[in-house]
Amino acid sequence: MSVSELDPGRNWEARFRAPRATLPRWGRLRPERCAYTSTASGSWQVHVWDRERGRHRQATDGPIGTVDGLLTPDGAQLCWFADETGDETGAWMASPFDGGDPSPLLPGSPRGWSAGLACGRAWVAAGIANRDGFHLLRAPLDASEPPEIWHRHREALSICDVSGDDQLVCVSHTERGDAIHPALRIQRLADGAVVADRWDGPQAALAALGWGPHAGDPRLLVTAETRGWARPELWDPIADVRLPLAADLPGEIEPLAWYPDGRGALCRQRLAGRHQLLRVDLADGTTRPLEHPPGTVPEASVRPDGTVWLRWSDGAHPTTLRTIAPDGTGARLLELPAAAAAPPGRGYDPWRYRDPDGDEVEGFLVHPAGLPPHPTVIWVHGGPAMAMEDSFHPGIQAWADHGFQVAVPNYRGSAGRGRAWRDRLIGDPGFPEVADVVAGLDDLVRRGLADPARTVLIGASWGGYVTLLTLGLHPGRFAAAIAIVPVADYPLAYADESEELQGFDRSLFGGAPAEQPDRYRERSPSTYVDRVSTPLRIEAATNDSRCPIRQVRTYTHQLEANGTVLEYEETAGGHGAFVVEAEIARTRRAIAFARRHLPAAP
């Protein structure tokens, strides 16, 4: 039977349409008031939830979706970042929790890309980036005074958190020129005076979770990499005291939330693509695992009564919002209205193979019905410092429903395996990921799992970049390929992309294109466009500020001139797909393209 003759039914569409939601966040002083983002309306929009009254209300209706919202500590206002076109620039807005007309949160502030927002009891701190650089602003929450820019820099800055007494603000910065390994600075909110500036040296990133739960608590929970692996740490910047936590456990461990008494931290252990929640005692450093099913927990927090809220899924089971009470009992947290629940999918099997340097690459395989060898999709994740984990993905399940084996490699540069693995791409981007993708295909063919004549390469964003680069460096290895919002011509992409991504590229490549012209040219898919022979589908977005449209158009014009089989489409909006029907349509088009260009089974 050929792939084109398969009838997968409609399960795959139902998985997209079943409402999804992020974990609710609450007002620090009014925890019965919550905000979350959901697809219940057909696109990702911010909703509010009054738990006392049992009421839910959709609070935003952005044309391309709204994905970033939080409540002020008193729960009186909902704040969200309004992006009307998809280019990720805009301004912070606010509206009353119970409903009402929105208004600018920081009236008169410059528009640009968001660089973080933190609300104190009476003050708000925000970051905005534009072509003039990165700006940190402060203003009273009641808008009684205009916002004031109290710090600016050409390199990336972002707001992490405001202390509970409104005195201090934690800022992540890359002012030393390394956007991959940011530092942390503590400044007074009133005048911007520097209280502490912590840098753990080159190749050691720092990230802040937030200040202690009580007003005046000078402690911060941070993630440090001083020993090469992400670990939680308790840092008092005033006394300059650092207390490493969970140092002896394997894998990467990140703090997710404070316990309300300030004596414990909720942490997440990442190991082999799965998560385990831990309670870490801040007095003696002991750890206790929380009981939850195997899988992934992208978000978790701790309520004032000690109950843990979490968002959970695994490869086969759609995302659910759950609770873990202090006594260990669990329950569902929030049931969203739906015509039908998302059907379960196929589980993920661990996949390990060797890259050309002899190191082990980890990933997952999703097997379709029937016996191998299967038509196979190599699914290249974005980032690059992201990772595919054992979590539910409607797109992956759609390919499996249509009879494809889906192979997901966590190539060199992926998160979750320590600093050395993640930083392998610094000064050497593109080529290691391509080598790992091709080595993964070779492994599947050698094991008899993949049909070498019926293989598809697909990736979005950085995954789209790796897809195009692979087609140029290894022509003919794949029967079809799909690149979604990719980097296609790196020097042109750098010229048009956002300020934050330009900083990232300078850190990754060792400078800007004017400083490293040979490296940018060598690692750009456009350099090898004449060698591309694989039928290729490209989707790009007209308002994308991460992988801008001009460089994609230039690349596709070269493909057309060379007579390459090309299906090209531009969509409205930006880098992400936040409208459900658009996600379904994109998946449908990709699978149809692959079906047309794969030969029948032998």
N, C-alpha and C positions, 0 to 999 in steps of 0.2 A: 504493500500500500504506500502510495506517495504521501508526502506531507499535505499536499493540497487536497487529498481526499478525506482527511480526518474531520470528524464532527465533534468538537469539544463541548457543545452545548453552550449555555449562557452563564455558567458559574463564574467565569473570569470577570464578566462585567458586573455581576452582583457584588463581587468582592470590592470593587472600586466604589460602588454606589452605597454600600452599607456605611452609615455615618461613622466617622473616625473623630477622635478628640485628643487634645493634649491634656496633661494633668492640670486640674484646677489650681490656681494660685489665689491666696486670700489676703485681705487687708490685715496687717500685723496687729492692729488694735481692734479690728472687727472681723474675727476669723469666720463668722457665719456668712460673710460676703465673699464671693469667689468669682474668678474670671477664668475662662478657658477658651481655646480655639477649636472649632469643629467644622466638619463638612456637612452638617445636617441640612444646610440651605442649598447645597450643591456646589459650594466653594468654601475655601477656608475663610472663616469669619470669626471675630471675637464675640463671645457670649458671656453674659453675667448670670450668676446663680445665687439667689437668696435662699440659703438653706433653712432659715427660720420659717419662711413662708412657703418653701417648696416651689419657688418660681424660677423659671429660666427665661431669658430674653436675649434675642440676637441684638447686639449693640452696634455692629458695623455692617456696612454693605458696600465695601470697596469693589470697583469694577473688575479688578484682577485678583481680588482676595486680600485679606488682611491677616497677618500671621504673628504680630508682635503686640501684646497688650498686657497691662498689669494694673493693679489697684493701688491707690494711695494708702498709706498705713491706716488711716481712719475709715477706709472703705467708702468714702464719699464720692470719689471720682474714679472713672476708668480712663486710663491713658493708653494711647496706641499710636503707632507710626503710620501715617497716611501716605501711601505711595499710589498715585493714580494711574501711572503708565506702565509700571513693571520695571523701570530702570533703577529701582531701589532708592531713589532720592525723594525727599519730601520733607515733612515736618511732623512734630509730635502734636497730637490733638488730645482733648479731654472732654468728657461729658459726664453729667451726674449719673450715679449708679442706678437710680430709679428711672432714668430716661430724661431726655431733653436735648436741645440743640448742642452740637459740639462746638468747641471754640479752641483756638490755638493754646497749647499748654505754655509755650514760650513766645508770646506775641512779639513780632519784630526780629526774632532770631534768624540767622542765615539758614537757607534751605540747603540740603545736601544729603549725604549718606549718613545714616544713624551710626553713632559711635558710642552707644550705650545710654541708659537712663536709670537713675536711682532716685527714689522719692523718700525724703525724711519726713519727720512729723510736720515741719513747717516750710522746708526748703526742698528744692529739686536741683539735681545736677545732671547735666546732659552733655553728650558729645556729638558734634556735627563735623563731617568731613566734606570739603569741596575742593575745587581746583586751587584755592588759596591755602590749603593745608587742613590741619585738624584743630578744632576749636572746642574748648571746654567752657560750658556756661553754667551759671547758677541763677536762680530766681526764687522768690517766695512762691509757695504753692497757690496762694490766693491771688497771684498776679498783681499785687499791690505796687510792685516796682518792676520796671522793665528788666529783662534778662541781661546779665553782664558777662562778657567773655573774660575769664580770669586766667586762661592759659592757652597758648597756641604753639604749634610746631609743625614742621614739614613732615616728620615721620609720624607713624600711626600712634594715636592715643585712644583710649576708651574708658568710660566710667564703669567701675565694678560695683561699688556699694557706698552708701552713706551711713555713718555710724548712728546708733539709736538715739544719741543726744544731739544730732545735727551738727556736731563739731568737726568731724573728720570725713574725708572722702578718700577712697582707695581708687587709684588710677593704674591701669595697665598701659605701659608705654614701650615704644621701640626707638627711643631717641638715640640709642647707640648704633642704630642702623641695622639691627638684626630683627626682622619681622617674624622670624620663625621661633625665636627664643625671647619673648618679651620679659620685661622687668616690672616691678611694682613700686609705686610711689604713694606715700601717704601725705596728703596736704590738708591744711585747714580750709574748711569750706568758706569761712568768712572772708579771707584775704588771699587764699592760694599759697600761703607760706608752706614750704616743704618741712615736714616733720620727720620723715624717713624715706630713704630711697634704696631699695634692695635689688641687687643684681647678683645672681649666683654664678656669674661667669659665662663665657661663650659656650654654646651648646647645652645650656640648661634653662629650660623654660620655666616660668612661674605663672600661676593663675590663681586668682582669689575667688573663693566662694562667697564670703561675706563676714561681717562683724558678728560678734557674740550677740545673743538674743536679748540682753538687758541693756538699757540705756547706760552709757558710760563704760561699757565693757570694752577694754582696749584690745581684745584678742581677735585675730582673724584666722579663719580656716583657709589654708592655701594648699595648692598642689605644687610640689617641688620635684625636681629631677636631678638632684645633686649626685645620686648614685646610679643614674642611668635609667631609672624606672620611675614612673609617676607614683608619688606617695603623698598621703595627707600629712599635713604639718600644722601645728598650732603655733602661731607667730604673734608675739606682742611687740609691735613696732616701737612703742614708747620706751619699753625697757630693753628692747632688742634681744628678746629671749625667743629661742626656737626649740620646739619640742617635736621631733619626728615621731610619726605614728605608724603602726602596722608595718614596721620595717622588715620583718622576717617572713612575710607571706609572699607567695609567688604571684606573678602577673602584675598588672597595673592596678592601682587602687586610687580612687578619687573621692573626695568628700562631696556629698550631695546636699546635706542639710545639718543644721544644729538640732540637737534635742532641746526642748523648751527650757529645761533647767540649766542649760549651759554646761552640763557635765559629760555630755556624750556627743558623738558625731555619727551621723548615718553616712556610710561609705559604700562604694560599689567596687567590687573586685572584678576585673576583666581578665578572663583566661580562656584561650582557645575559642574566641568568638562567642562566649556565653558570660553571663553576669551572676554574681552572688552578692546580695545585700549583707552588710555587716554593721553591727553597732560597736563603735570603738569608744572605750572608756577613756576620757581625757585625763583622769588622775593617774591611772596605773598602766594605760596602754593596752589593756586586754581587749580582745575582740570576740564577738559572739555573732555567728551567722543567723540571719532571719530565715524562717521557713517560707519558701515560695517555690513554684514549679521551675524546673530548668528552662532557660531561655534568656531573654534580654530584658533589661529594665532601663529604658532611656531616661526616665524621670522618676524621682521619688522625693518625698518631703515628709516632715513630721509635724503633726497637729499639736495644738497646745496641750491636749490630754495624753500625748505620747503615742497616738495611733499613727502608723505609717501609711501614707497614701503612695501608690505606685502605679506606673503604666507598664504593662507586661505583654509580651507575646513570645512565641517561638515561630520557627519556619512554617509550621503547619496550622497554627491557630491565630486568628485575627487578634488585634490588640484589644485588651480589656483594661479598665481602670479598677484597681483593687485596693483593699485595706488590710493591714495587719495590726490587730489590737495589741496592747501591751502584754496580754496573756497568750499571744501567739495565734489566736483565732483569726480567720480571714473572711472577707465578704466582698461582693461586688460593690463598687462605689457609685457608679453613675451609669444608668441605662439610657441611651439616646434613642429617640423615636426612630423606627425604621420599618419599612414595609416588609423586609425580610433580613434576617441576620446574615452576615457574610459566611458563605460556605467554607469549611476548613479546606486546607490544601495539602500538599505533599511535604513531608518533613525534610529537613536538611541533613545530609550525611557529611561528616568531616572528610576533608580531602587534603592530602599532603603529598608533595612531590619536591624534587630538587631543582633549583635554578642553575644556570650555567656556572655559577661560582661554587656550587656544591652546598649552598644553604637551603634549608627547608622552607618552602612556601606553604602557608596554610590557607585553606579556603573551604568551600562547601560545594556539594553536588546535590542537585534536585533531579530525581529520576522520573521519567514519564512511565506510563503503562507500557507493557511489552518487554521484549528481550533486546539487549544491546546487540550490535552497535546502534546507537540512536543518532538522528540528526541533533546537532549540539550547538548551543549558544554559549559563547564565552562572554560573560557579563562583566564589563570592566567598570569598577566603581569610580566615583569622582573624588575630588579632594585637592591634592593627592593624599593628604594626611587624614583620610577617613578609613573605614573598614566595613566590610560586609559581615554581619553577625547573624546569629541564629534568631532572626526576627521576621515577622510576617511581611511579605512584599507582594501586593496584588499583581504587579507587572511580571515578576518572576513566575508566579503561579499561572499567569495567562499563557506564557510560553510552554510551561509543562502541560497545561491542559491541551495545547495544540500538538502535543507529541514530541516536544523538544526536551532533551536533557539540558539543564542549565548548570554551567560551571562558573563559580565565582571565586577568582583568585585574589587573595590579599597580597598584592605584589609588594616589592620593596618600596618603602615610603608610606605604607599603610600604618594606621594607628593601632595601638593595643599590644605591641611586642617590644616596647622599650624604645629609648631614645636612639640607639644606634641603628635600628631597623628603619625607624621613621625618617631619620636624617640622612639615609643612604643616598638620597637624590640631590643633596646640596652640592652644587658644582657639577652635577651629572644627571640632569633631569631628562626624562623621556626614554632613553635607551634601556635602563634597568627594567622599567615597567614592561616595555615591549618584549624584552628577552624573557621575562617571567610569563607573559601571556602565551608566547609561542612554546615555551617549555611546558606549560600546562596543557596545551593542545597535543603536543607530542606524547605526554604522559597518558592522556585519555585514549589516544589512538593505539599506543603500545599495549595498553591494558584491555583493548577490545571493547571499550565503552562508547567510543565516538566513531562515526563513519567519516573518514577524512574527506570524502567528496561532498558531504552535506554539513558544512560548518558555517556558523554565522558569528560575526564579531559585532558587539553592540556596546556603546558607552555614551554617557552624557557628561558634559562639562569636561573635567580633566579626563574622564573616561572616554569622551569623544576625541580629545586630543590624542590619547594613546591609540585609539582605534585608527585614526587617520595616519599617524606615524607608523603604525604596524603595517598598514596597507602599502606604504611607500618603501619600507625597509624589507618587507617579506611579501612581494607581489605574488598573487596566486595561491596563497596558503588558505584563504577562506573563499567560500562560494558566494557569500554576500556579506554586506556590512551596513550598519546603521550608526551614524554619528549624530547626536542631538546636542545642540548648543555647544559646539566644540571650539577649541582653539585650533585654527587651521593655518594661520600665518602669524607666527609669534611676534615679530617686530611690529606689525600693524596692530595686533591685539594689544600690545603694551601701550601703544600711543593713545588708544581710545578707552582703555579700561579704567576702573575706579582707582582713586588714590591709594586705597588700602591694598589692592591687588598689585599695583605697581611696586609698592614696598615689598610685598611678598616675593615678586619676581626678581627684584634686585638681590634679595637675600638668597634666593634659590640659584640664580645664575651667576652670582658674584658681581653684579652691577647691572646697569641699564644697557639697552641695546647699543648705545653709542660707546659704552665702555667694554662690552663683550660682544662685538658684532659677529665674530666667527662662531661663538657658542650658540647664540640665538639662531643663526642661520643653519648651523648643523642640526639643531634640535627642533627645527620648524617643519611640520608636515609639508608646507608649500615647497620646500627644497626638493622633495622627492615626488612631487605631484605627477611628473611625466612617467613614473614607474607604476602608477596605480592602474591595475587591470581588473580589480574585483568590482562587480556591480555594487553601487553605493547609493544609499539614501542619506541625505543630510537634511536636518531640520534646524533652523535658526530662528531667533526671536528679534524683532525689529528694535526693541528697547532694552536689549541685554547690555548691562554695563560690566559684566564679568567676562563674557566672551562676545565682544561687540560684533555687530552685523557686517561692518565694512570688510573686515579681514576674511569672513566666511564667503562673502560675495566674490572677492578677489580669487579665492581658491576655487570656487565652483566655476568661475569663468575659465580658469586654466583647465579644469577637468573637461569642460564642454569643448574647448578648443582641441583637446587631445582625443576626443571621441569616446571617452569613458562612459559606460552605462551609468547614468546619473539620474536620480529622482530627487529634486530639490524643492523644499517648501519653506516659506517664511510664515511665521505666525505672529499675531499681535501679542504684546505683553513683554515679559522679561525672562530672566534666567530660569525661574522656577515655574512649575505648572500647579496652580492653586485652584483650578476649576475642574471639577470631577469629570464632566463630559469631555473636556479637552484631554485629560489623562487617558480616558478610554479611547478617544479618537486617535491619539498618538500611538497607543499600543496596537490598535487595530491596523493602522497603516504600516507599522513596522513588521508585524507578522505577515500581512498580505504581501509585502515586498519580498520578504524571505521566501515565502512559498513560491512566488513566481520564478525565483532564480535558483532554487535548489533542485537538483535532478531527482528523479524518482528513485525510490529504494531499489537496490539491486535484487 
